[in-house]
Amino acid sequence: MACRVGITMDPDERKQYWRSRYRSFRNWRIVGHYNSKREAQQEEARLAEIWGCDAPPDGIGPEQASWYVYVFAHDGY
């Protein structure tokens, strides 16, 4: 089982995006909420390392905004 960690300003939209990309999409969770992109990216990298998840560059948007860190499991595309 593989996992992916990412950041987004719109968790509902992002969840739908990933659900459409992975047939085996499951266990979606919001694991943090931050007021800056930098803080969210730091947590994203930390969790990806701890959990062994993919975390490609993500999160297009302003630095000062409401950012969420999410994680989900999958079995590939």
C-alpha positions, 0 to 999 in steps of 0.5 A: 500500500502506498500513500501520498501527503500533500497541501491544499487550500481547498480540501474538497476539490483536492480530494475529488481530484485525487479520487479521479486519479487513483482507482484505489483511493482510500483513507483520506484525512486532513492531518493539519491546518496552517496559516502559511504555505511554508508551515504546511510544506514543512509539515508535509515533508516531515510527515512524508518522511515519517510515513514513507509517503510520496509528496511531490511539489504541490500547493499553488497559492499565496504564502499567507492563506489557510492551508491544509495538509492531507494524506491518503492511501492508494495501490497505484494508478 
